[in-house]
Amino acid sequence: MEKVTVTVVNAVGLHARPASLLTKLVKGFECDIEVYKNGNDNKRHQPKSILSIMALGAVQGDKLTFEAKGKDEKEAIKAIEDFVRNGCGE
């Protein structure tokens, strides 16, 4: 299992457009991926679903932890880390 925690840096957080881009990115990987917003509940979401990403309600400054398990987990985590740290396509 690979894991990374990143901080949402873009000003508007994971609204529809960056959520869509993230979903498209992670659908390109075979591994199972989960994400949760660090906090009290740590409810896990499936980033291969745009509705699940939107349900995170992630805003600028939120810390998100992504976990990947499977064949291409290292590549998936690296791609996700780069995507979030570079502003989620914004």
PDB file of N, CA, C and O in Angstrom:
ATOM      1  N   MET A   1       0.848  -1.182   0.000  1.00  0.00           N
ATOM      2  CA  MET A   1       0.000   0.000   0.000  1.00  0.00           C
ATOM      3  C   MET A   1       0.887   1.236   0.000  1.00  0.00           C
ATOM      4  O   MET A   1       1.876   1.310   0.729  1.00  0.00           O
ATOM      5  N   GLU A   2       0.522   2.187  -0.816  1.00  0.00           N
ATOM      6  CA  GLU A   2       1.184   3.494  -0.870  1.00  0.00           C
ATOM      7  C   GLU A   2       0.210   4.528  -0.340  1.00  0.00           C
ATOM      8  O   GLU A   2      -1.005   4.396  -0.493  1.00  0.00           O
ATOM      9  N   LYS A   3       0.763   5.570   0.294  1.00  0.00           N
ATOM     10  CA  LYS A   3      -0.081   6.583   0.942  1.00  0.00           C
ATOM     11  C   LYS A   3       0.611   7.933   0.861  1.00  0.00           C
ATOM     12  O   LYS A   3       1.834   8.022   0.971  1.00  0.00           O
ATOM     13  N   VAL A   4      -0.181   8.987   0.666  1.00  0.00           N
ATOM     14  CA  VAL A   4       0.356  10.348   0.680  1.00  0.00           C
ATOM     15  C   VAL A   4      -0.695  11.289   1.263  1.00  0.00           C
ATOM     16  O   VAL A   4      -1.891  11.123   1.026  1.00  0.00           O
ATOM     17  N   THR A   5      -0.235  12.271   2.025  1.00  0.00           N
ATOM     18  CA  THR A   5      -1.109  13.327   2.525  1.00  0.00           C
ATOM     19  C   THR A   5      -0.677  14.630   1.869  1.00  0.00           C
ATOM     20  O   THR A   5       0.496  15.004   1.910  1.00  0.00           O
ATOM     21  N   VAL A   6      -1.644  15.316   1.262  1.00  0.00           N
ATOM     22  CA  VAL A   6      -1.382  16.571   0.558  1.00  0.00           C
ATOM     23  C   VAL A   6      -2.354  17.637   1.039  1.00  0.00           C
ATOM     24  O   VAL A   6      -3.429  17.333   1.557  1.00  0.00           O
ATOM     25  N   THR A   7      -1.960  18.882   0.858  1.00  0.00           N
ATOM     26  CA  THR A   7      -2.808  20.014   1.221  1.00  0.00           C
ATOM     27  C   THR A   7      -3.397  20.618  -0.043  1.00  0.00           C
ATOM     28  O   THR A   7      -2.675  20.864  -1.009  1.00  0.00           O
ATOM     29  N   VAL A   8      -4.691  20.858  -0.044  1.00  0.00           N
ATOM     30  CA  VAL A   8      -5.359  21.492  -1.185  1.00  0.00           C
ATOM     31  C   VAL A   8      -4.868  22.942  -1.248  1.00  0.00           C
ATOM     32  O   VAL A   8      -5.037  23.709  -0.300  1.00  0.00           O
ATOM     33  N   VAL A   9      -4.256  23.304  -2.385  1.00  0.00           N
ATOM     34  CA  VAL A   9      -3.667  24.642  -2.506  1.00  0.00           C
ATOM     35  C   VAL A   9      -4.488  25.599  -3.354  1.00  0.00           C
ATOM     36  O   VAL A   9      -4.351  26.814  -3.210  1.00  0.00           O
ATOM     37  N   ASN A  10      -5.335  25.086  -4.231  1.00  0.00           N
ATOM     38  CA  ASN A  10      -6.083  26.015  -5.080  1.00  0.00           C
ATOM     39  C   ASN A  10      -7.185  26.721  -4.292  1.00  0.00           C
ATOM     40  O   ASN A  10      -7.795  26.145  -3.391  1.00  0.00           O
ATOM     41  N   ALA A  11      -7.418  27.954  -4.646  1.00  0.00           N
ATOM     42  CA  ALA A  11      -8.279  28.850  -3.869  1.00  0.00           C
ATOM     43  C   ALA A  11      -9.717  28.362  -3.701  1.00  0.00           C
ATOM     44  O   ALA A  11     -10.350  28.645  -2.683  1.00  0.00           O
ATOM     45  N   VAL A  12     -10.231  27.644  -4.674  1.00  0.00           N
ATOM     46  CA  VAL A  12     -11.639  27.238  -4.608  1.00  0.00           C
ATOM     47  C   VAL A  12     -11.826  25.782  -4.206  1.00  0.00           C
ATOM     48  O   VAL A  12     -12.954  25.291  -4.188  1.00  0.00           O
ATOM     49  N   GLY A  13     -10.754  25.091  -3.889  1.00  0.00           N
ATOM     50  CA  GLY A  13     -10.857  23.706  -3.445  1.00  0.00           C
ATOM     51  C   GLY A  13     -11.236  22.760  -4.564  1.00  0.00           C
ATOM     52  O   GLY A  13     -11.013  23.058  -5.738  1.00  0.00           O
ATOM     53  N   LEU A  14     -11.806  21.624  -4.208  1.00  0.00           N
ATOM     54  CA  LEU A  14     -12.181  20.601  -5.195  1.00  0.00           C
ATOM     55  C   LEU A  14     -13.633  20.771  -5.623  1.00  0.00           C
ATOM     56  O   LEU A  14     -14.490  19.947  -5.302  1.00  0.00           O
ATOM     57  N   HIS A  15     -13.895  21.849  -6.352  1.00  0.00           N
ATOM     58  CA  HIS A  15     -15.233  22.038  -6.918  1.00  0.00           C
ATOM     59  C   HIS A  15     -15.351  21.161  -8.162  1.00  0.00           C
ATOM     60  O   HIS A  15     -14.480  20.321  -8.389  1.00  0.00           O
ATOM     61  N   ALA A  16     -16.372  21.320  -8.958  1.00  0.00           N
ATOM     62  CA  ALA A  16     -16.700  20.399 -10.046  1.00  0.00           C
ATOM     63  C   ALA A  16     -15.565  20.178 -11.051  1.00  0.00           C
ATOM     64  O   ALA A  16     -15.271  19.035 -11.399  1.00  0.00           O
ATOM     65  N   ARG A  17     -14.932  21.238 -11.517  1.00  0.00           N
ATOM     66  CA  ARG A  17     -13.903  21.059 -12.554  1.00  0.00           C
ATOM     67  C   ARG A  17     -12.700  20.278 -12.042  1.00  0.00           C
ATOM     68  O   ARG A  17     -12.343  19.275 -12.660  1.00  0.00           O
ATOM     69  N   PRO A  18     -12.050  20.680 -10.939  1.00  0.00           N
ATOM     70  CA  PRO A  18     -10.914  19.884 -10.472  1.00  0.00           C
ATOM     71  C   PRO A  18     -11.312  18.489  -9.997  1.00  0.00           C
ATOM     72  O   PRO A  18     -10.520  17.552 -10.105  1.00  0.00           O
ATOM     73  N   ALA A  19     -12.517  18.340  -9.479  1.00  0.00           N
ATOM     74  CA  ALA A  19     -12.984  17.006  -9.083  1.00  0.00           C
ATOM     75  C   ALA A  19     -13.094  16.107 -10.312  1.00  0.00           C
ATOM     76  O   ALA A  19     -12.733  14.931 -10.259  1.00  0.00           O
ATOM     77  N   SER A  20     -13.586  16.652 -11.404  1.00  0.00           N
ATOM     78  CA  SER A  20     -13.691  15.910 -12.655  1.00  0.00           C
ATOM     79  C   SER A  20     -12.307  15.518 -13.177  1.00  0.00           C
ATOM     80  O   SER A  20     -12.098  14.389 -13.621  1.00  0.00           O
ATOM     81  N   LEU A  21     -11.374  16.454 -13.118  1.00  0.00           N
ATOM     82  CA  LEU A  21     -10.007  16.170 -13.577  1.00  0.00           C
ATOM     83  C   LEU A  21      -9.342  15.101 -12.710  1.00  0.00           C
ATOM     84  O   LEU A  21      -8.638  14.231 -13.224  1.00  0.00           O
ATOM     85  N   LEU A  22      -9.563  15.165 -11.408  1.00  0.00           N
ATOM     86  CA  LEU A  22      -9.000  14.159 -10.508  1.00  0.00           C
ATOM     87  C   LEU A  22      -9.592  12.784 -10.814  1.00  0.00           C
ATOM     88  O   LEU A  22      -8.872  11.786 -10.858  1.00  0.00           O
ATOM     89  N   THR A  23     -10.895  12.740 -11.022  1.00  0.00           N
ATOM     90  CA  THR A  23     -11.562  11.477 -11.343  1.00  0.00           C
ATOM     91  C   THR A  23     -10.991  10.883 -12.632  1.00  0.00           C
ATOM     92  O   THR A  23     -10.719   9.684 -12.694  1.00  0.00           O
ATOM     93  N   LYS A  24     -10.811  11.713 -13.658  1.00  0.00           N
ATOM     94  CA  LYS A  24     -10.238  11.233 -14.912  1.00  0.00           C
ATOM     95  C   LYS A  24      -8.825  10.710 -14.699  1.00  0.00           C
ATOM     96  O   LYS A  24      -8.445   9.693 -15.278  1.00  0.00           O
ATOM     97  N   LEU A  25      -8.054  11.391 -13.879  1.00  0.00           N
ATOM     98  CA  LEU A  25      -6.682  10.970 -13.596  1.00  0.00           C
ATOM     99  C   LEU A  25      -6.649   9.594 -12.939  1.00  0.00           C
ATOM    100  O   LEU A  25      -5.938   8.703 -13.404  1.00  0.00           O
ATOM    101  N   VAL A  26      -7.401   9.416 -11.878  1.00  0.00           N
ATOM    102  CA  VAL A  26      -7.322   8.157 -11.123  1.00  0.00           C
ATOM    103  C   VAL A  26      -7.964   6.983 -11.856  1.00  0.00           C
ATOM    104  O   VAL A  26      -7.610   5.832 -11.602  1.00  0.00           O
ATOM    105  N   LYS A  27      -8.897   7.256 -12.756  1.00  0.00           N
ATOM    106  CA  LYS A  27      -9.492   6.167 -13.531  1.00  0.00           C
ATOM    107  C   LYS A  27      -8.474   5.516 -14.463  1.00  0.00           C
ATOM    108  O   LYS A  27      -8.705   4.415 -14.962  1.00  0.00           O
ATOM    109  N   GLY A  28      -7.357   6.187 -14.697  1.00  0.00           N
ATOM    110  CA  GLY A  28      -6.302   5.640 -15.536  1.00  0.00           C
ATOM    111  C   GLY A  28      -5.427   4.611 -14.833  1.00  0.00           C
ATOM    112  O   GLY A  28      -4.526   4.043 -15.450  1.00  0.00           O
ATOM    113  N   PHE A  29      -5.678   4.368 -13.571  1.00  0.00           N
ATOM    114  CA  PHE A  29      -4.878   3.415 -12.800  1.00  0.00           C
ATOM    115  C   PHE A  29      -5.718   2.207 -12.425  1.00  0.00           C
ATOM    116  O   PHE A  29      -6.922   2.324 -12.197  1.00  0.00           O
ATOM    117  N   GLU A  30      -5.076   1.044 -12.363  1.00  0.00           N
ATOM    118  CA  GLU A  30      -5.768  -0.193 -12.036  1.00  0.00           C
ATOM    119  C   GLU A  30      -5.966  -0.391 -10.539  1.00  0.00           C
ATOM    120  O   GLU A  30      -6.904  -1.068 -10.120  1.00  0.00           O
ATOM    121  N   CYS A  31      -5.091   0.193  -9.739  1.00  0.00           N
ATOM    122  CA  CYS A  31      -5.133  -0.039  -8.291  1.00  0.00           C
ATOM    123  C   CYS A  31      -6.401   0.544  -7.660  1.00  0.00           C
ATOM    124  O   CYS A  31      -7.070   1.408  -8.228  1.00  0.00           O
ATOM    125  N   ASP A  32      -6.696   0.039  -6.472  1.00  0.00           N
ATOM    126  CA  ASP A  32      -7.799   0.586  -5.682  1.00  0.00           C
ATOM    127  C   ASP A  32      -7.293   1.812  -4.953  1.00  0.00           C
ATOM    128  O   ASP A  32      -6.222   1.782  -4.348  1.00  0.00           O
ATOM    129  N   ILE A  33      -8.063   2.899  -5.006  1.00  0.00           N
ATOM    130  CA  ILE A  33      -7.650   4.159  -4.390  1.00  0.00           C
ATOM    131  C   ILE A  33      -8.776   4.660  -3.502  1.00  0.00           C
ATOM    132  O   ILE A  33      -9.951   4.609  -3.865  1.00  0.00           O
ATOM    133  N   GLU A  34      -8.388   5.145  -2.325  1.00  0.00           N
ATOM    134  CA  GLU A  34      -9.328   5.786  -1.401  1.00  0.00           C
ATOM    135  C   GLU A  34      -8.735   7.118  -0.973  1.00  0.00           C
ATOM    136  O   GLU A  34      -7.518   7.303  -0.968  1.00  0.00           O
ATOM    137  N   VAL A  35      -9.615   8.039  -0.615  1.00  0.00           N
ATOM    138  CA  VAL A  35      -9.181   9.338  -0.119  1.00  0.00           C
ATOM    139  C   VAL A  35     -10.047   9.714   1.064  1.00  0.00           C
ATOM    140  O   VAL A  35     -11.235   9.395   1.109  1.00  0.00           O
ATOM    141  N   TYR A  36      -9.441  10.395   2.019  1.00  0.00           N
ATOM    142  CA  TYR A  36     -10.214  10.947   3.128  1.00  0.00           C
ATOM    143  C   TYR A  36      -9.624  12.285   3.536  1.00  0.00           C
ATOM    144  O   TYR A  36      -8.427  12.537   3.396  1.00  0.00           O
ATOM    145  N   LYS A  37     -10.507  13.132   4.045  1.00  0.00           N
ATOM    146  CA  LYS A  37     -10.100  14.441   4.550  1.00  0.00           C
ATOM    147  C   LYS A  37      -9.715  14.252   6.008  1.00  0.00           C
ATOM    148  O   LYS A  37     -10.502  13.741   6.805  1.00  0.00           O
ATOM    149  N   ASN A  38      -8.510  14.662   6.351  1.00  0.00           N
ATOM    150  CA  ASN A  38      -8.032  14.488   7.720  1.00  0.00           C
ATOM    151  C   ASN A  38      -8.870  15.340   8.662  1.00  0.00           C
ATOM    152  O   ASN A  38      -9.081  16.531   8.431  1.00  0.00           O
ATOM    153  N   GLY A  39      -9.327  14.723   9.697  1.00  0.00           N
ATOM    154  CA  GLY A  39     -10.176  15.415  10.662  1.00  0.00           C
ATOM    155  C   GLY A  39     -10.819  14.426  11.593  1.00  0.00           C
ATOM    156  O   GLY A  39     -10.260  13.367  11.876  1.00  0.00           O
ATOM    157  N   ASN A  40     -11.985  14.768  12.067  1.00  0.00           N
ATOM    158  CA  ASN A  40     -12.641  13.944  13.068  1.00  0.00           C
ATOM    159  C   ASN A  40     -13.241  12.654  12.518  1.00  0.00           C
ATOM    160  O   ASN A  40     -13.178  11.621  13.185  1.00  0.00           O
ATOM    161  N   ASP A  41     -13.821  12.686  11.317  1.00  0.00           N
ATOM    162  CA  ASP A  41     -14.526  11.496  10.850  1.00  0.00           C
ATOM    163  C   ASP A  41     -13.690  10.576   9.956  1.00  0.00           C
ATOM    164  O   ASP A  41     -13.883   9.361   9.970  1.00  0.00           O
ATOM    165  N   ASN A  42     -12.771  11.142   9.185  1.00  0.00           N
ATOM    166  CA  ASN A  42     -11.926  10.372   8.270  1.00  0.00           C
ATOM    167  C   ASN A  42     -12.738   9.408   7.398  1.00  0.00           C
ATOM    168  O   ASN A  42     -12.286   8.298   7.114  1.00  0.00           O
ATOM    169  N   LYS A  43     -13.931   9.829   6.973  1.00  0.00           N
ATOM    170  CA  LYS A  43     -14.764   9.003   6.094  1.00  0.00           C
ATOM    171  C   LYS A  43     -14.052   8.821   4.758  1.00  0.00           C
ATOM    172  O   LYS A  43     -13.580   9.787   4.159  1.00  0.00           O
ATOM    173  N   ARG A  44     -13.982   7.598   4.308  1.00  0.00           N
ATOM    174  CA  ARG A  44     -13.264   7.272   3.076  1.00  0.00           C
ATOM    175  C   ARG A  44     -14.161   7.449   1.852  1.00  0.00           C
ATOM    176  O   ARG A  44     -15.347   7.117   1.866  1.00  0.00           O
ATOM    177  N   HIS A  45     -13.549   7.985   0.791  1.00  0.00           N
ATOM    178  CA  HIS A  45     -14.251   8.237  -0.457  1.00  0.00           C
ATOM    179  C   HIS A  45     -13.502   7.570  -1.599  1.00  0.00           C
ATOM    180  O   HIS A  45     -12.301   7.318  -1.509  1.00  0.00           O
ATOM    181  N   GLN A  46     -14.221   7.291  -2.661  1.00  0.00           N
ATOM    182  CA  GLN A  46     -13.656   6.669  -3.852  1.00  0.00           C
ATOM    183  C   GLN A  46     -13.392   7.755  -4.899  1.00  0.00           C
ATOM    184  O   GLN A  46     -14.345   8.280  -5.475  1.00  0.00           O
ATOM    185  N   PRO A  47     -12.138   8.106  -5.160  1.00  0.00           N
ATOM    186  CA  PRO A  47     -11.865   9.187  -6.106  1.00  0.00           C
ATOM    187  C   PRO A  47     -12.139   8.845  -7.565  1.00  0.00           C
ATOM    188  O   PRO A  47     -12.002   9.708  -8.431  1.00  0.00           O
ATOM    189  N   LYS A  48     -12.522   7.613  -7.853  1.00  0.00           N
ATOM    190  CA  LYS A  48     -12.906   7.277  -9.226  1.00  0.00           C
ATOM    191  C   LYS A  48     -14.361   7.677  -9.496  1.00  0.00           C
ATOM    192  O   LYS A  48     -14.882   7.450 -10.588  1.00  0.00           O
ATOM    193  N   SER A  49     -15.004   8.272  -8.496  1.00  0.00           N
ATOM    194  CA  SER A  49     -16.373   8.769  -8.614  1.00  0.00           C
ATOM    195  C   SER A  49     -16.392  10.265  -8.332  1.00  0.00           C
ATOM    196  O   SER A  49     -15.986  10.699  -7.254  1.00  0.00           O
ATOM    197  N   ILE A  50     -16.855  11.048  -9.284  1.00  0.00           N
ATOM    198  CA  ILE A  50     -16.883  12.505  -9.095  1.00  0.00           C
ATOM    199  C   ILE A  50     -17.801  12.887  -7.933  1.00  0.00           C
ATOM    200  O   ILE A  50     -17.503  13.829  -7.198  1.00  0.00           O
ATOM    201  N   LEU A  51     -18.903  12.173  -7.760  1.00  0.00           N
ATOM    202  CA  LEU A  51     -19.813  12.486  -6.653  1.00  0.00           C
ATOM    203  C   LEU A  51     -19.141  12.243  -5.310  1.00  0.00           C
ATOM    204  O   LEU A  51     -19.356  12.991  -4.356  1.00  0.00           O
ATOM    205  N   SER A  52     -18.332  11.202  -5.240  1.00  0.00           N
ATOM    206  CA  SER A  52     -17.611  10.913  -4.006  1.00  0.00           C
ATOM    207  C   SER A  52     -16.590  12.008  -3.701  1.00  0.00           C
ATOM    208  O   SER A  52     -16.419  12.400  -2.547  1.00  0.00           O
ATOM    209  N   ILE A  53     -15.919  12.495  -4.733  1.00  0.00           N
ATOM    210  CA  ILE A  53     -14.945  13.592  -4.555  1.00  0.00           C
ATOM    211  C   ILE A  53     -15.664  14.857  -4.093  1.00  0.00           C
ATOM    212  O   ILE A  53     -15.199  15.542  -3.182  1.00  0.00           O
ATOM    213  N   MET A  54     -16.791  15.164  -4.719  1.00  0.00           N
ATOM    214  CA  MET A  54     -17.552  16.354  -4.341  1.00  0.00           C
ATOM    215  C   MET A  54     -18.037  16.246  -2.892  1.00  0.00           C
ATOM    216  O   MET A  54     -18.103  17.251  -2.184  1.00  0.00           O
ATOM    217  N   ALA A  55     -18.374  15.033  -2.452  1.00  0.00           N
ATOM    218  CA  ALA A  55     -18.849  14.818  -1.082  1.00  0.00           C
ATOM    219  C   ALA A  55     -17.778  15.108  -0.036  1.00  0.00           C
ATOM    220  O   ALA A  55     -18.099  15.337   1.130  1.00  0.00           O
ATOM    221  N   LEU A  56     -16.511  15.102  -0.441  1.00  0.00           N
ATOM    222  CA  LEU A  56     -15.435  15.456   0.487  1.00  0.00           C
ATOM    223  C   LEU A  56     -15.590  16.888   0.993  1.00  0.00           C
ATOM    224  O   LEU A  56     -15.292  17.187   2.150  1.00  0.00           O
ATOM    225  N   GLY A  57     -16.062  17.767   0.111  1.00  0.00           N
ATOM    226  CA  GLY A  57     -16.191  19.175   0.477  1.00  0.00           C
ATOM    227  C   GLY A  57     -14.843  19.818   0.764  1.00  0.00           C
ATOM    228  O   GLY A  57     -14.737  20.685   1.631  1.00  0.00           O
ATOM    229  N   ALA A  58     -13.814  19.395   0.038  1.00  0.00           N
ATOM    230  CA  ALA A  58     -12.451  19.875   0.286  1.00  0.00           C
ATOM    231  C   ALA A  58     -12.278  21.316  -0.181  1.00  0.00           C
ATOM    232  O   ALA A  58     -12.612  21.662  -1.314  1.00  0.00           O
ATOM    233  N   VAL A  59     -11.752  22.145   0.707  1.00  0.00           N
ATOM    234  CA  VAL A  59     -11.481  23.545   0.412  1.00  0.00           C
ATOM    235  C   VAL A  59      -9.992  23.818   0.611  1.00  0.00           C
ATOM    236  O   VAL A  59      -9.255  22.974   1.119  1.00  0.00           O
ATOM    237  N   GLN A  60      -9.566  25.005   0.204  1.00  0.00           N
ATOM    238  CA  GLN A  60      -8.161  25.373   0.338  1.00  0.00           C
ATOM    239  C   GLN A  60      -7.699  25.182   1.783  1.00  0.00           C
ATOM    240  O   GLN A  60      -8.365  25.609   2.726  1.00  0.00           O
ATOM    241  N   GLY A  61      -6.558  24.538   1.934  1.00  0.00           N
ATOM    242  CA  GLY A  61      -5.990  24.308   3.255  1.00  0.00           C
ATOM    243  C   GLY A  61      -6.324  22.952   3.865  1.00  0.00           C
ATOM    244  O   GLY A  61      -5.666  22.522   4.813  1.00  0.00           O
ATOM    245  N   ASP A  62      -7.338  22.277   3.331  1.00  0.00           N
ATOM    246  CA  ASP A  62      -7.678  20.944   3.838  1.00  0.00           C
ATOM    247  C   ASP A  62      -6.569  19.959   3.486  1.00  0.00           C
ATOM    248  O   ASP A  62      -5.966  20.038   2.416  1.00  0.00           O
ATOM    249  N   LYS A  63      -6.315  19.041   4.391  1.00  0.00           N
ATOM    250  CA  LYS A  63      -5.346  17.971   4.152  1.00  0.00           C
ATOM    251  C   LYS A  63      -6.114  16.715   3.743  1.00  0.00           C
ATOM    252  O   LYS A  63      -7.035  16.275   4.432  1.00  0.00           O
ATOM    253  N   LEU A  64      -5.714  16.155   2.610  1.00  0.00           N
ATOM    254  CA  LEU A  64      -6.327  14.943   2.091  1.00  0.00           C
ATOM    255  C   LEU A  64      -5.299  13.827   2.082  1.00  0.00           C
ATOM    256  O   LEU A  64      -4.150  14.031   1.691  1.00  0.00           O
ATOM    257  N   THR A  65      -5.717  12.653   2.513  1.00  0.00           N
ATOM    258  CA  THR A  65      -4.839  11.485   2.465  1.00  0.00           C
ATOM    259  C   THR A  65      -5.380  10.520   1.423  1.00  0.00           C
ATOM    260  O   THR A  65      -6.544  10.124   1.461  1.00  0.00           O
ATOM    261  N   PHE A  66      -4.508  10.151   0.491  1.00  0.00           N
ATOM    262  CA  PHE A  66      -4.825   9.190  -0.552  1.00  0.00           C
ATOM    263  C   PHE A  66      -4.086   7.900  -0.256  1.00  0.00           C
ATOM    264  O   PHE A  66      -2.902   7.919   0.080  1.00  0.00           O
ATOM    265  N   GLU A  67      -4.782   6.777  -0.381  1.00  0.00           N
ATOM    266  CA  GLU A  67      -4.185   5.456  -0.204  1.00  0.00           C
ATOM    267  C   GLU A  67      -4.468   4.633  -1.450  1.00  0.00           C
ATOM    268  O   GLU A  67      -5.595   4.595  -1.945  1.00  0.00           O
ATOM    269  N   ALA A  68      -3.429   3.975  -1.949  1.00  0.00           N
ATOM    270  CA  ALA A  68      -3.576   3.136  -3.142  1.00  0.00           C
ATOM    271  C   ALA A  68      -3.033   1.742  -2.855  1.00  0.00           C
ATOM    272  O   ALA A  68      -2.001   1.580  -2.203  1.00  0.00           O
ATOM    273  N   LYS A  69      -3.747   0.744  -3.355  1.00  0.00           N
ATOM    274  CA  LYS A  69      -3.332  -0.653  -3.192  1.00  0.00           C
ATOM    275  C   LYS A  69      -3.474  -1.342  -4.536  1.00  0.00           C
ATOM    276  O   LYS A  69      -4.543  -1.315  -5.147  1.00  0.00           O
ATOM    277  N   GLY A  70      -2.399  -1.957  -4.993  1.00  0.00           N
ATOM    278  CA  GLY A  70      -2.482  -2.710  -6.230  1.00  0.00           C
ATOM    279  C   GLY A  70      -1.277  -2.525  -7.119  1.00  0.00           C
ATOM    280  O   GLY A  70      -0.260  -1.950  -6.731  1.00  0.00           O
ATOM    281  N   LYS A  71      -1.427  -3.032  -8.322  1.00  0.00           N
ATOM    282  CA  LYS A  71      -0.343  -3.139  -9.293  1.00  0.00           C
ATOM    283  C   LYS A  71       0.424  -1.836  -9.536  1.00  0.00           C
ATOM    284  O   LYS A  71       1.654  -1.835  -9.499  1.00  0.00           O
ATOM    285  N   ASP A  72      -0.271  -0.745  -9.781  1.00  0.00           N
ATOM    286  CA  ASP A  72       0.378   0.523 -10.145  1.00  0.00           C
ATOM    287  C   ASP A  72       0.220   1.586  -9.049  1.00  0.00           C
ATOM    288  O   ASP A  72       0.099   2.775  -9.343  1.00  0.00           O
ATOM    289  N   GLU A  73       0.224   1.153  -7.796  1.00  0.00           N
ATOM    290  CA  GLU A  73      -0.025   2.062  -6.671  1.00  0.00           C
ATOM    291  C   GLU A  73       1.000   3.186  -6.561  1.00  0.00           C
ATOM    292  O   GLU A  73       0.630   4.321  -6.263  1.00  0.00           O
ATOM    293  N   LYS A  74       2.270   2.900  -6.793  1.00  0.00           N
ATOM    294  CA  LYS A  74       3.299   3.943  -6.678  1.00  0.00           C
ATOM    295  C   LYS A  74       3.094   5.039  -7.715  1.00  0.00           C
ATOM    296  O   LYS A  74       3.194   6.226  -7.405  1.00  0.00           O
ATOM    297  N   GLU A  75       2.810   4.635  -8.935  1.00  0.00           N
ATOM    298  CA  GLU A  75       2.579   5.610 -10.011  1.00  0.00           C
ATOM    299  C   GLU A  75       1.331   6.437  -9.734  1.00  0.00           C
ATOM    300  O   GLU A  75       1.310   7.643  -9.981  1.00  0.00           O
ATOM    301  N   ALA A  76       0.296   5.787  -9.222  1.00  0.00           N
ATOM    302  CA  ALA A  76      -0.959   6.490  -8.919  1.00  0.00           C
ATOM    303  C   ALA A  76      -0.737   7.542  -7.847  1.00  0.00           C
ATOM    304  O   ALA A  76      -1.176   8.682  -7.996  1.00  0.00           O
ATOM    305  N   ILE A  77      -0.063   7.171  -6.772  1.00  0.00           N
ATOM    306  CA  ILE A  77       0.164   8.117  -5.667  1.00  0.00           C
ATOM    307  C   ILE A  77       1.019   9.292  -6.129  1.00  0.00           C
ATOM    308  O   ILE A  77       0.755  10.433  -5.752  1.00  0.00           O
ATOM    309  N   LYS A  78       2.029   9.030  -6.933  1.00  0.00           N
ATOM    310  CA  LYS A  78       2.880  10.112  -7.449  1.00  0.00           C
ATOM    311  C   LYS A  78       2.064  11.066  -8.318  1.00  0.00           C
ATOM    312  O   LYS A  78       2.191  12.283  -8.190  1.00  0.00           O
ATOM    313  N   ALA A  79       1.230  10.521  -9.199  1.00  0.00           N
ATOM    314  CA  ALA A  79       0.413  11.355 -10.090  1.00  0.00           C
ATOM    315  C   ALA A  79      -0.584  12.192  -9.288  1.00  0.00           C
ATOM    316  O   ALA A  79      -0.775  13.372  -9.581  1.00  0.00           O
ATOM    317  N   ILE A  80      -1.218  11.594  -8.287  1.00  0.00           N
ATOM    318  CA  ILE A  80      -2.180  12.317  -7.447  1.00  0.00           C
ATOM    319  C   ILE A  80      -1.478  13.417  -6.668  1.00  0.00           C
ATOM    320  O   ILE A  80      -1.969  14.543  -6.594  1.00  0.00           O
ATOM    321  N   GLU A  81      -0.332  13.092  -6.087  1.00  0.00           N
ATOM    322  CA  GLU A  81       0.428  14.087  -5.328  1.00  0.00           C
ATOM    323  C   GLU A  81       0.791  15.287  -6.204  1.00  0.00           C
ATOM    324  O   GLU A  81       0.612  16.434  -5.794  1.00  0.00           O
ATOM    325  N   ASP A  82       1.297  15.027  -7.401  1.00  0.00           N
ATOM    326  CA  ASP A  82       1.636  16.109  -8.318  1.00  0.00           C
ATOM    327  C   ASP A  82       0.406  16.932  -8.701  1.00  0.00           C
ATOM    328  O   ASP A  82       0.467  18.160  -8.750  1.00  0.00           O
ATOM    329  N   PHE A  83      -0.697  16.260  -8.968  1.00  0.00           N
ATOM    330  CA  PHE A  83      -1.939  16.937  -9.364  1.00  0.00           C
ATOM    331  C   PHE A  83      -2.411  17.907  -8.279  1.00  0.00           C
ATOM    332  O   PHE A  83      -2.705  19.066  -8.575  1.00  0.00           O
ATOM    333  N   VAL A  84      -2.486  17.451  -7.038  1.00  0.00           N
ATOM    334  CA  VAL A  84      -2.987  18.297  -5.951  1.00  0.00           C
ATOM    335  C   VAL A  84      -2.001  19.421  -5.635  1.00  0.00           C
ATOM    336  O   VAL A  84      -2.411  20.567  -5.455  1.00  0.00           O
ATOM    337  N   ARG A  85      -0.729  19.110  -5.566  1.00  0.00           N
ATOM    338  CA  ARG A  85       0.277  20.131  -5.226  1.00  0.00           C
ATOM    339  C   ARG A  85       0.418  21.199  -6.309  1.00  0.00           C
ATOM    340  O   ARG A  85       0.888  22.305  -6.042  1.00  0.00           O
ATOM    341  N   ASN A  86       0.012  20.862  -7.524  1.00  0.00           N
ATOM    342  CA  ASN A  86       0.089  21.829  -8.619  1.00  0.00           C
ATOM    343  C   ASN A  86      -1.255  22.534  -8.870  1.00  0.00           C
ATOM    344  O   ASN A  86      -1.471  23.079  -9.952  1.00  0.00           O
ATOM    345  N   GLY A  87      -2.148  22.526  -7.884  1.00  0.00           N
ATOM    346  CA  GLY A  87      -3.373  23.309  -7.980  1.00  0.00           C
ATOM    347  C   GLY A  87      -4.563  22.608  -8.601  1.00  0.00           C
ATOM    348  O   GLY A  87      -5.542  23.266  -8.953  1.00  0.00           O
ATOM    349  N   CYS A  88      -4.512  21.309  -8.744  1.00  0.00           N
ATOM    350  CA  CYS A  88      -5.670  20.534  -9.246  1.00  0.00           C
ATOM    351  C   CYS A  88      -6.128  20.968 -10.629  1.00  0.00           C
ATOM    352  O   CYS A  88      -7.326  21.010 -10.910  1.00  0.00           O
ATOM    353  N   GLY A  89      -5.180  21.286 -11.484  1.00  0.00           N
ATOM    354  CA  GLY A  89      -5.530  21.654 -12.849  1.00  0.00           C
ATOM    355  C   GLY A  89      -6.050  23.062 -13.033  1.00  0.00           C
ATOM    356  O   GLY A  89      -6.525  23.410 -14.114  1.00  0.00           O
ATOM    357  N   GLU A  90      -5.969  23.872 -12.003  1.00  0.00           N
ATOM    358  CA  GLU A  90      -6.485  25.238 -12.075  1.00  0.00           C
ATOM    359  C   GLU A  90      -5.361  26.209 -12.378  1.00  0.00           C
ATOM    360  O   GLU A  90      -5.595  27.413 -12.478  1.00  0.00           O
TER     361      GLU A  90
END
